[in-house]
Amino acid sequence: MNKSNAETEDSSWNWIYKIGGVAALIAVLIFLLDIVLTFGGGNIRYGTLTAIDMFKLFQGNWLVGLRYLGFMNIISWTVSIPLFFALYAAHRRVFKPYAALALILYLVGVAVYISNNAAIPIFVLSVKYAAATTDAQRTLLAAAGEAILARGEDFTPSSFYGLFVTGIIGIVFSFIMLRGRIFSKTTAYTGILGFLLLSIYIIWATFVPVFYDMAMIFGIVGGILSTLWYILVARRLFQLGKGVSKREGEWELTNQATSNIKVSNLNSMVSRIGFWSAILTVVITTVFFIAGILTPARSGPIANAPIIPYPYTTGIASFIPMDYLWLYPGILLAPTFVVLMACIHYYASDDKKIFSHIGLSFALIYAAVIITDYFIQFTVVIPSILNGETAGLSLITQYNPHGIFIALEATGYLMMSVAFLFAAAVFAGGRLESAIRWLFVLSFVLAIGSFVIFSLLSYDIVAFEVTILTINWIVLIVSGILLSILFKRAGQDILKEEVN
């Protein structure tokens, strides 16, 4: 095949790459929705609900019921089919047999999972159960439901193949990326580690349910890394769709002129503080994320059952201190984020410092609101509860789904999203800066969009609070990793200049 024909063939695949990139971003949005619904489902453990419990769950909140039975997996994996086809297309010249085999196994895994999944059958039975008029009818429907759950509930041997294969295929494609060098090593290693942790989580949750809480840690970290992998893959597929076909190595700053301008604004101290504040942000946010998810919702619409009813002060002494431990990393995160934003301000070129200064100002507002909100829980709410002085606590306790605590927390993290938006203007250099910029912009769009949607649907403020927390947790972890690389390289450039 001559060069002209090769270029024509490559251009014919551009739309495949673009569609694959869009599919990857849609999968990320579905993942975020899945997390929100996880919070909305309360503290539900897999394998603990009977068929009748499932019918009641569907009647109370059918969306949470579908999520519990893996319907979000069906949507996500179906949407991801164009993504994996695009990955096959990208590697068709270097590892075609392996890429083709991986694609086929992925399609088989998805088909097996969908065919065994219990979400739609249980939903249909729940409607019939609600309409049943005799005990005999309800007993028959409950028996049918138990049979379906035994065959198709997530983390049972019958659903294991579909769950496990999709994770393994992510690992396989990541190894192909590593060898093919069409995608960066960062993308490949992120996929290998993320999907490996998810596979461990699936194995433990299915066959060793006694260690489910420990397995959740693997699942959370794996979920974050796999989400980052989807974002990195989407970015590269969009590049391929534009005809950028050169092979990639590690992340690099291709706009050297922009890099030199920004390095001139830095000193080695700023780069070191920026690097370590970014690393601390990742570590603290990860702990915060895990602690928040493992802390059960005990009241309001996002709890599986309202364990603590209005006035949200009865019996909560028994949940101290465990239900408040998640606030400690939240307090530590506030000053760490301010330091990180200050370093971004010093990193900005002179013509962009106005944007970084505004972003730093919103970061200070976020820190002040969150530290005050969380500190009140430790210094006012907890001592009052332990001393039996609960009068007037209803509005400020964290268990009130539309109280002051939730409102202030939502406000604080909304200010963080605004800080992200203005900080995004600072990054206009190469690929690494581009990834940070669009990540910050996307987080703001998702935050504002979720606020508008939940307001129009008349949801309690707690729904928005859970959503914006989830969005910002993921953005802080991913951007923290990228910013640590950015500041590390800026520091290395400074050293090179000093040597020269």
QUITA-V851783 format. One record per residue. N is the residue number from 1. RES is the residue in one small letter. SS is DSSP state (alpha for helix, beta for strand, coil for the rest). PSI is psi in degrees with one decimal (none if undefined). Layout:
# QUITA-V851783
n=N res=RES ss=SS psi=PSI
n=N res=RES ss=SS psi=PSI
This chain:
# QUITA-V851783
n=1 res=m ss=coil psi=126.1
n=2 res=n ss=coil psi=172.5
n=3 res=k ss=alpha psi=-41.5
n=4 res=s ss=alpha psi=-44.7
n=5 res=n ss=alpha psi=-36.6
n=6 res=a ss=alpha psi=-42.2
n=7 res=e ss=alpha psi=-38.2
n=8 res=t ss=alpha psi=-40.7
n=9 res=e ss=alpha psi=-42.4
n=10 res=d ss=alpha psi=-42.4
n=11 res=s ss=alpha psi=-27.5
n=12 res=s ss=alpha psi=-17.5
n=13 res=w ss=coil psi=-4.9
n=14 res=n ss=alpha psi=-40.8
n=15 res=w ss=alpha psi=-32.5
n=16 res=i ss=alpha psi=-44.2
n=17 res=y ss=alpha psi=-43.5
n=18 res=k ss=alpha psi=-43.0
n=19 res=i ss=alpha psi=-39.4
n=20 res=g ss=alpha psi=-39.6
n=21 res=g ss=alpha psi=-42.9
n=22 res=v ss=alpha psi=-41.8
n=23 res=a ss=alpha psi=-39.6
n=24 res=a ss=alpha psi=-42.3
n=25 res=l ss=alpha psi=-37.5
n=26 res=i ss=alpha psi=-39.7
n=27 res=a ss=alpha psi=-36.6
n=28 res=v ss=alpha psi=-43.6
n=29 res=l ss=alpha psi=-39.2
n=30 res=i ss=alpha psi=-38.7
n=31 res=f ss=alpha psi=-43.6
n=32 res=l ss=alpha psi=-42.0
n=33 res=l ss=alpha psi=-37.9
n=34 res=d ss=alpha psi=-40.1
n=35 res=i ss=alpha psi=-42.9
n=36 res=v ss=alpha psi=-44.2
n=37 res=l ss=alpha psi=-28.0
n=38 res=t ss=alpha psi=-45.2
n=39 res=f ss=alpha psi=-41.4
n=40 res=g ss=alpha psi=-22.3
n=41 res=g ss=coil psi=-2.5
n=42 res=g ss=coil psi=-152.2
n=43 res=n ss=coil psi=62.7
n=44 res=i ss=coil psi=124.3
n=45 res=r ss=coil psi=138.1
n=46 res=y ss=coil psi=139.2
n=47 res=g ss=coil psi=4.4
n=48 res=t ss=coil psi=-10.0
n=49 res=l ss=coil psi=135.9
n=50 res=t ss=coil psi=174.4
n=51 res=a ss=alpha psi=-41.0
n=52 res=i ss=alpha psi=-40.0
n=53 res=d ss=alpha psi=-40.9
n=54 res=m ss=alpha psi=-40.3
n=55 res=f ss=alpha psi=-42.5
n=56 res=k ss=alpha psi=-37.2
n=57 res=l ss=alpha psi=-42.9
n=58 res=f ss=alpha psi=-39.1
n=59 res=q ss=alpha psi=-32.1
n=60 res=g ss=alpha psi=-42.5
n=61 res=n ss=coil psi=92.1
n=62 res=w ss=alpha psi=-29.7
n=63 res=l ss=alpha psi=-41.1
n=64 res=v ss=alpha psi=-38.4
n=65 res=g ss=alpha psi=-43.7
n=66 res=l ss=alpha psi=-40.5
n=67 res=r ss=alpha psi=-43.1
n=68 res=y ss=alpha psi=-35.3
n=69 res=l ss=coil psi=15.0
n=70 res=g ss=coil psi=16.6
n=71 res=f ss=alpha psi=-30.6
n=72 res=m ss=alpha psi=-32.0
n=73 res=n ss=alpha psi=-42.3
n=74 res=i ss=alpha psi=-47.5
n=75 res=i ss=alpha psi=-48.9
n=76 res=s ss=alpha psi=-46.6
n=77 res=w ss=alpha psi=-31.3
n=78 res=t ss=alpha psi=-44.5
n=79 res=v ss=alpha psi=-32.2
n=80 res=s ss=coil psi=-7.0
n=81 res=i ss=alpha psi=-46.4
n=82 res=p ss=alpha psi=-31.8
n=83 res=l ss=alpha psi=-50.4
n=84 res=f ss=alpha psi=-29.0
n=85 res=f ss=alpha psi=-38.4
n=86 res=a ss=alpha psi=-36.7
n=87 res=l ss=alpha psi=-39.4
n=88 res=y ss=alpha psi=-45.0
n=89 res=a ss=alpha psi=-39.1
n=90 res=a ss=alpha psi=-28.6
n=91 res=h ss=coil psi=15.4
n=92 res=r ss=coil psi=-19.7
n=93 res=r ss=coil psi=-19.8
n=94 res=v ss=coil psi=-37.5
n=95 res=f ss=coil psi=49.2
n=96 res=k ss=alpha psi=-47.1
n=97 res=p ss=alpha psi=-43.6
n=98 res=y ss=alpha psi=-41.4
n=99 res=a ss=alpha psi=-40.3
n=100 res=a ss=alpha psi=-43.5
n=101 res=l ss=alpha psi=-42.0
n=102 res=a ss=alpha psi=-41.8
n=103 res=l ss=alpha psi=-44.3
n=104 res=i ss=alpha psi=-44.9
n=105 res=l ss=alpha psi=-36.2
n=106 res=y ss=alpha psi=-45.7
n=107 res=l ss=alpha psi=-39.5
n=108 res=v ss=alpha psi=-44.7
n=109 res=g ss=alpha psi=-43.3
n=110 res=v ss=alpha psi=-42.9
n=111 res=a ss=alpha psi=-43.2
n=112 res=v ss=alpha psi=-42.7
n=113 res=y ss=alpha psi=-45.3
n=114 res=i ss=alpha psi=-40.8
n=115 res=s ss=alpha psi=-29.3
n=116 res=n ss=alpha psi=-13.2
n=117 res=n ss=coil psi=143.0
n=118 res=a ss=coil psi=-2.1
n=119 res=a ss=alpha psi=-56.9
n=120 res=i ss=alpha psi=-46.1
n=121 res=p ss=alpha psi=-41.9
n=122 res=i ss=alpha psi=-36.6
n=123 res=f ss=alpha psi=-45.0
n=124 res=v ss=alpha psi=-44.4
n=125 res=l ss=alpha psi=-34.3
n=126 res=s ss=alpha psi=-36.2
n=127 res=v ss=alpha psi=-43.4
n=128 res=k ss=alpha psi=-35.9
n=129 res=y ss=alpha psi=-40.8
n=130 res=a ss=alpha psi=-30.3
n=131 res=a ss=alpha psi=-7.8
n=132 res=a ss=coil psi=143.6
n=133 res=t ss=coil psi=-10.2
n=134 res=t ss=coil psi=157.7
n=135 res=d ss=alpha psi=-34.1
n=136 res=a ss=alpha psi=-42.6
n=137 res=q ss=alpha psi=-44.3
n=138 res=r ss=alpha psi=-38.5
n=139 res=t ss=alpha psi=-42.3
n=140 res=l ss=alpha psi=-43.0
n=141 res=l ss=alpha psi=-37.8
n=142 res=a ss=alpha psi=-40.2
n=143 res=a ss=alpha psi=-42.3
n=144 res=a ss=alpha psi=-38.7
n=145 res=g ss=alpha psi=-41.4
n=146 res=e ss=alpha psi=-38.8
n=147 res=a ss=alpha psi=-40.2
n=148 res=i ss=alpha psi=-41.5
n=149 res=l ss=alpha psi=-39.4
n=150 res=a ss=alpha psi=-29.9
n=151 res=r ss=alpha psi=-35.3
n=152 res=g ss=alpha psi=6.7
n=153 res=e ss=coil psi=144.4
n=154 res=d ss=coil psi=148.6
n=155 res=f ss=coil psi=38.2
n=156 res=t ss=coil psi=158.6
n=157 res=p ss=alpha psi=-33.3
n=158 res=s ss=alpha psi=-27.1
n=159 res=s ss=alpha psi=-4.4
n=160 res=f ss=alpha psi=-43.8
n=161 res=y ss=alpha psi=-49.5
n=162 res=g ss=alpha psi=-43.1
n=163 res=l ss=alpha psi=-45.2
n=164 res=f ss=alpha psi=-42.0
n=165 res=v ss=alpha psi=-40.9
n=166 res=t ss=alpha psi=-36.1
n=167 res=g ss=alpha psi=-43.0
n=168 res=i ss=alpha psi=-37.6
n=169 res=i ss=alpha psi=-35.6
n=170 res=g ss=alpha psi=-40.6
n=171 res=i ss=alpha psi=-44.8
n=172 res=v ss=alpha psi=-48.9
n=173 res=f ss=alpha psi=-33.6
n=174 res=s ss=alpha psi=-37.9
n=175 res=f ss=alpha psi=-38.4
n=176 res=i ss=alpha psi=-41.1
n=177 res=m ss=alpha psi=-41.6
n=178 res=l ss=alpha psi=-39.9
n=179 res=r ss=alpha psi=-32.2
n=180 res=g ss=alpha psi=-26.6
n=181 res=r ss=coil psi=17.9
n=182 res=i ss=coil psi=-32.7
n=183 res=f ss=coil psi=159.0
n=184 res=s ss=coil psi=158.6
n=185 res=k ss=alpha psi=-32.8
n=186 res=t ss=alpha psi=-46.0
n=187 res=t ss=alpha psi=-44.7
n=188 res=a ss=alpha psi=-49.5
n=189 res=y ss=alpha psi=-34.6
n=190 res=t ss=alpha psi=-43.7
n=191 res=g ss=alpha psi=-42.9
n=192 res=i ss=alpha psi=-49.5
n=193 res=l ss=alpha psi=-43.8
n=194 res=g ss=alpha psi=-49.8
n=195 res=f ss=alpha psi=-28.1
n=196 res=l ss=alpha psi=-45.0
n=197 res=l ss=alpha psi=-38.8
n=198 res=l ss=alpha psi=-37.1
n=199 res=s ss=alpha psi=-39.7
n=200 res=i ss=alpha psi=-42.1
n=201 res=y ss=alpha psi=-44.1
n=202 res=i ss=alpha psi=-43.5
n=203 res=i ss=alpha psi=-48.3
n=204 res=w ss=alpha psi=-46.3
n=205 res=a ss=alpha psi=-29.3
n=206 res=t ss=alpha psi=-46.4
n=207 res=f ss=alpha psi=-16.3
n=208 res=v ss=coil psi=64.4
n=209 res=p ss=alpha psi=-18.0
n=210 res=v ss=alpha psi=-23.2
n=211 res=f ss=alpha psi=26.8
n=212 res=y ss=alpha psi=-41.6
n=213 res=d ss=alpha psi=-40.4
n=214 res=m ss=alpha psi=-38.7
n=215 res=a ss=alpha psi=-32.2
n=216 res=m ss=alpha psi=-33.6
n=217 res=i ss=alpha psi=-44.6
n=218 res=f ss=alpha psi=-40.9
n=219 res=g ss=alpha psi=-40.0
n=220 res=i ss=alpha psi=-50.2
n=221 res=v ss=alpha psi=-43.4
n=222 res=g ss=alpha psi=-38.4
n=223 res=g ss=alpha psi=-41.0
n=224 res=i ss=alpha psi=-45.9
n=225 res=l ss=alpha psi=-39.6
n=226 res=s ss=alpha psi=-33.4
n=227 res=t ss=alpha psi=-43.3
n=228 res=l ss=alpha psi=-38.8
n=229 res=w ss=alpha psi=-44.6
n=230 res=y ss=alpha psi=-40.4
n=231 res=i ss=alpha psi=-45.3
n=232 res=l ss=alpha psi=-40.6
n=233 res=v ss=alpha psi=-42.1
n=234 res=a ss=alpha psi=-44.2
n=235 res=r ss=alpha psi=-46.1
n=236 res=r ss=alpha psi=-37.7
n=237 res=l ss=alpha psi=-37.3
n=238 res=f ss=alpha psi=-36.9
n=239 res=q ss=alpha psi=-45.4
n=240 res=l ss=alpha psi=-36.3
n=241 res=g ss=alpha psi=-23.1
n=242 res=k ss=coil psi=0.8
n=243 res=g ss=coil psi=8.6
n=244 res=v ss=coil psi=93.7
n=245 res=s ss=coil psi=3.0
n=246 res=k ss=coil psi=152.6
n=247 res=r ss=coil psi=150.5
n=248 res=e ss=coil psi=150.1
n=249 res=g ss=coil psi=-134.9
n=250 res=e ss=coil psi=172.1
n=251 res=w ss=coil psi=138.9
n=252 res=e ss=coil psi=153.6
n=253 res=l ss=coil psi=103.1
n=254 res=t ss=coil psi=-22.1
n=255 res=n ss=coil psi=86.5
n=256 res=q ss=alpha psi=-32.7
n=257 res=a ss=alpha psi=-45.8
n=258 res=t ss=alpha psi=-42.0
n=259 res=s ss=alpha psi=-42.6
n=260 res=n ss=alpha psi=-38.1
n=261 res=i ss=alpha psi=-44.4
n=262 res=k ss=alpha psi=-35.7
n=263 res=v ss=alpha psi=-33.8
n=264 res=s ss=alpha psi=-22.6
n=265 res=n ss=coil psi=-9.9
n=266 res=l ss=coil psi=163.1
n=267 res=n ss=coil psi=170.9
n=268 res=s ss=alpha psi=-30.6
n=269 res=m ss=alpha psi=-43.9
n=270 res=v ss=alpha psi=-43.0
n=271 res=s ss=alpha psi=-38.7
n=272 res=r ss=alpha psi=-45.9
n=273 res=i ss=alpha psi=-40.0
n=274 res=g ss=alpha psi=-43.2
n=275 res=f ss=alpha psi=-50.0
n=276 res=w ss=alpha psi=-32.4
n=277 res=s ss=alpha psi=-33.9
n=278 res=a ss=alpha psi=-42.9
n=279 res=i ss=alpha psi=-45.1
n=280 res=l ss=alpha psi=-37.6
n=281 res=t ss=alpha psi=-43.1
n=282 res=v ss=alpha psi=-47.7
n=283 res=v ss=alpha psi=-50.0
n=284 res=i ss=alpha psi=-42.4
n=285 res=t ss=alpha psi=-38.7
n=286 res=t ss=alpha psi=-45.0
n=287 res=v ss=alpha psi=-43.3
n=288 res=f ss=alpha psi=-45.4
n=289 res=f ss=alpha psi=-51.3
n=290 res=i ss=alpha psi=-45.8
n=291 res=a ss=alpha psi=-39.2
n=292 res=g ss=alpha psi=-41.5
n=293 res=i ss=alpha psi=-36.9
n=294 res=l ss=alpha psi=-12.2
n=295 res=t ss=coil psi=114.9
n=296 res=p ss=coil psi=146.7
n=297 res=a ss=coil psi=126.8
n=298 res=r ss=coil psi=5.6
n=299 res=s ss=coil psi=166.8
n=300 res=g ss=coil psi=-172.2
n=301 res=p ss=coil psi=-18.7
n=302 res=i ss=coil psi=-2.9
n=303 res=a ss=coil psi=148.8
n=304 res=n ss=coil psi=-37.3
n=305 res=a ss=coil psi=137.3
n=306 res=p ss=coil psi=83.6
n=307 res=i ss=coil psi=-38.6
n=308 res=i ss=coil psi=101.8
n=309 res=p ss=coil psi=174.6
n=310 res=y ss=coil psi=137.6
n=311 res=p ss=coil psi=21.5
n=312 res=y ss=coil psi=28.5
n=313 res=t ss=coil psi=-7.7
n=314 res=t ss=coil psi=121.3
n=315 res=g ss=coil psi=10.1
n=316 res=i ss=alpha psi=-10.6
n=317 res=a ss=alpha psi=-30.6
n=318 res=s ss=alpha psi=-14.1
n=319 res=f ss=alpha psi=5.7
n=320 res=i ss=coil psi=132.5
n=321 res=p ss=coil psi=-2.5
n=322 res=m ss=alpha psi=-41.2
n=323 res=d ss=alpha psi=-5.6
n=324 res=y ss=alpha psi=-2.8
n=325 res=l ss=coil psi=-30.9
n=326 res=w ss=alpha psi=-16.8
n=327 res=l ss=alpha psi=-25.1
n=328 res=y ss=alpha psi=-52.3
n=329 res=p ss=alpha psi=-25.7
n=330 res=g ss=alpha psi=-38.9
n=331 res=i ss=alpha psi=-41.9
n=332 res=l ss=alpha psi=-32.2
n=333 res=l ss=alpha psi=-34.2
n=334 res=a ss=alpha psi=-55.9
n=335 res=p ss=alpha psi=-31.6
n=336 res=t ss=alpha psi=-42.0
n=337 res=f ss=alpha psi=-38.0
n=338 res=v ss=alpha psi=-43.7
n=339 res=v ss=alpha psi=-43.4
n=340 res=l ss=alpha psi=-43.4
n=341 res=m ss=alpha psi=-34.2
n=342 res=a ss=alpha psi=-40.0
n=343 res=c ss=alpha psi=-37.9
n=344 res=i ss=alpha psi=-38.0
n=345 res=h ss=alpha psi=-43.9
n=346 res=y ss=alpha psi=-23.5
n=347 res=y ss=alpha psi=-27.9
n=348 res=a ss=coil psi=145.1
n=349 res=s ss=coil psi=161.8
n=350 res=d ss=alpha psi=-38.1
n=351 res=d ss=alpha psi=-9.1
n=352 res=k ss=alpha psi=-1.4
n=353 res=k ss=alpha psi=-25.9
n=354 res=i ss=alpha psi=-39.0
n=355 res=f ss=alpha psi=-42.3
n=356 res=s ss=alpha psi=-32.6
n=357 res=h ss=alpha psi=-42.0
n=358 res=i ss=alpha psi=-43.3
n=359 res=g ss=alpha psi=-41.9
n=360 res=l ss=alpha psi=-36.8
n=361 res=s ss=alpha psi=-44.0
n=362 res=f ss=alpha psi=-32.8
n=363 res=a ss=alpha psi=-38.6
n=364 res=l ss=alpha psi=-38.5
n=365 res=i ss=alpha psi=-46.2
n=366 res=y ss=alpha psi=-49.2
n=367 res=a ss=alpha psi=-42.5
n=368 res=a ss=alpha psi=-43.7
n=369 res=v ss=alpha psi=-47.0
n=370 res=i ss=alpha psi=-44.4
n=371 res=i ss=alpha psi=-42.4
n=372 res=t ss=alpha psi=-46.7
n=373 res=d ss=alpha psi=-47.8
n=374 res=y ss=alpha psi=-36.5
n=375 res=f ss=alpha psi=-34.1
n=376 res=i ss=alpha psi=-37.1
n=377 res=q ss=alpha psi=-40.6
n=378 res=f ss=alpha psi=-35.9
n=379 res=t ss=alpha psi=-18.2
n=380 res=v ss=alpha psi=-55.2
n=381 res=v ss=alpha psi=-53.4
n=382 res=i ss=alpha psi=-49.5
n=383 res=p ss=alpha psi=-38.0
n=384 res=s ss=alpha psi=-41.4
n=385 res=i ss=alpha psi=-45.9
n=386 res=l ss=alpha psi=-25.1
n=387 res=n ss=coil psi=5.1
n=388 res=g ss=coil psi=16.7
n=389 res=e ss=coil psi=75.5
n=390 res=t ss=coil psi=-4.4
n=391 res=a ss=coil psi=128.9
n=392 res=g ss=coil psi=0.7
n=393 res=l ss=coil psi=-11.9
n=394 res=s ss=coil psi=-41.6
n=395 res=l ss=coil psi=-24.8
n=396 res=i ss=coil psi=-5.1
n=397 res=t ss=coil psi=148.3
n=398 res=q ss=coil psi=-12.8
n=399 res=y ss=coil psi=-10.6
n=400 res=n ss=coil psi=113.4
n=401 res=p ss=coil psi=-11.4
n=402 res=h ss=coil psi=37.1
n=403 res=g ss=coil psi=-174.6
n=404 res=i ss=alpha psi=-38.2
n=405 res=f ss=alpha psi=-49.6
n=406 res=i ss=alpha psi=-40.5
n=407 res=a ss=alpha psi=-44.2
n=408 res=l ss=alpha psi=-40.0
n=409 res=e ss=alpha psi=-44.4
n=410 res=a ss=alpha psi=-40.5
n=411 res=t ss=alpha psi=-44.1
n=412 res=g ss=alpha psi=-46.7
n=413 res=y ss=alpha psi=-21.4
n=414 res=l ss=alpha psi=-37.9
n=415 res=m ss=alpha psi=-35.3
n=416 res=m ss=alpha psi=-40.5
n=417 res=s ss=alpha psi=-37.7
n=418 res=v ss=alpha psi=-38.4
n=419 res=a ss=alpha psi=-40.4
n=420 res=f ss=alpha psi=-44.5
n=421 res=l ss=alpha psi=-47.4
n=422 res=f ss=alpha psi=-34.4
n=423 res=a ss=alpha psi=-27.7
n=424 res=a ss=alpha psi=-32.0
n=425 res=a ss=coil psi=-19.6
n=426 res=v ss=coil psi=-33.2
n=427 res=f ss=coil psi=105.8
n=428 res=a ss=coil psi=22.9
n=429 res=g ss=coil psi=-123.8
n=430 res=g ss=coil psi=-154.9
n=431 res=r ss=alpha psi=-41.1
n=432 res=l ss=alpha psi=-47.4
n=433 res=e ss=alpha psi=-37.4
n=434 res=s ss=alpha psi=-41.2
n=435 res=a ss=alpha psi=-42.7
n=436 res=i ss=alpha psi=-44.6
n=437 res=r ss=alpha psi=-48.6
n=438 res=w ss=alpha psi=-28.5
n=439 res=l ss=alpha psi=-43.8
n=440 res=f ss=alpha psi=-43.0
n=441 res=v ss=alpha psi=-44.2
n=442 res=l ss=alpha psi=-40.6
n=443 res=s ss=alpha psi=-39.1
n=444 res=f ss=alpha psi=-44.0
n=445 res=v ss=alpha psi=-43.7
n=446 res=l ss=alpha psi=-39.3
n=447 res=a ss=alpha psi=-49.4
n=448 res=i ss=alpha psi=-40.5
n=449 res=g ss=alpha psi=-43.5
n=450 res=s ss=alpha psi=-36.0
n=451 res=f ss=alpha psi=-44.1
n=452 res=v ss=alpha psi=-44.9
n=453 res=i ss=alpha psi=-48.1
n=454 res=f ss=alpha psi=-32.7
n=455 res=s ss=alpha psi=-43.7
n=456 res=l ss=alpha psi=-31.5
n=457 res=l ss=coil psi=-0.4
n=458 res=s ss=coil psi=36.4
n=459 res=y ss=coil psi=154.6
n=460 res=d ss=coil psi=152.8
n=461 res=i ss=alpha psi=-22.0
n=462 res=v ss=alpha psi=-29.8
n=463 res=a ss=alpha psi=-42.9
n=464 res=f ss=alpha psi=-37.8
n=465 res=e ss=alpha psi=-45.5
n=466 res=v ss=alpha psi=-41.4
n=467 res=t ss=alpha psi=-48.0
n=468 res=i ss=alpha psi=-31.9
n=469 res=l ss=alpha psi=-47.1
n=470 res=t ss=alpha psi=-46.2
n=471 res=i ss=alpha psi=-49.3
n=472 res=n ss=alpha psi=-34.4
n=473 res=w ss=alpha psi=-49.9
n=474 res=i ss=alpha psi=-43.3
n=475 res=v ss=alpha psi=-41.3
n=476 res=l ss=alpha psi=-40.1
n=477 res=i ss=alpha psi=-48.5
n=478 res=v ss=alpha psi=-48.6
n=479 res=s ss=alpha psi=-31.7
n=480 res=g ss=alpha psi=-41.3
n=481 res=i ss=alpha psi=-46.7
n=482 res=l ss=alpha psi=-40.5
n=483 res=l ss=alpha psi=-34.1
n=484 res=s ss=alpha psi=-39.2
n=485 res=i ss=alpha psi=-41.8
n=486 res=l ss=alpha psi=-49.5
n=487 res=f ss=alpha psi=-33.5
n=488 res=k ss=alpha psi=-45.1
n=489 res=r ss=alpha psi=-35.6
n=490 res=a ss=alpha psi=-40.2
n=491 res=g ss=alpha psi=-39.2
n=492 res=q ss=alpha psi=-37.9
n=493 res=d ss=alpha psi=-36.4
n=494 res=i ss=alpha psi=-43.2
n=495 res=l ss=alpha psi=-40.1
n=496 res=k ss=alpha psi=-41.2
n=497 res=e ss=alpha psi=-40.3
n=498 res=e ss=alpha psi=-37.7
n=499 res=v ss=alpha psi=-40.1
n=500 res=n ss=coil psi=none
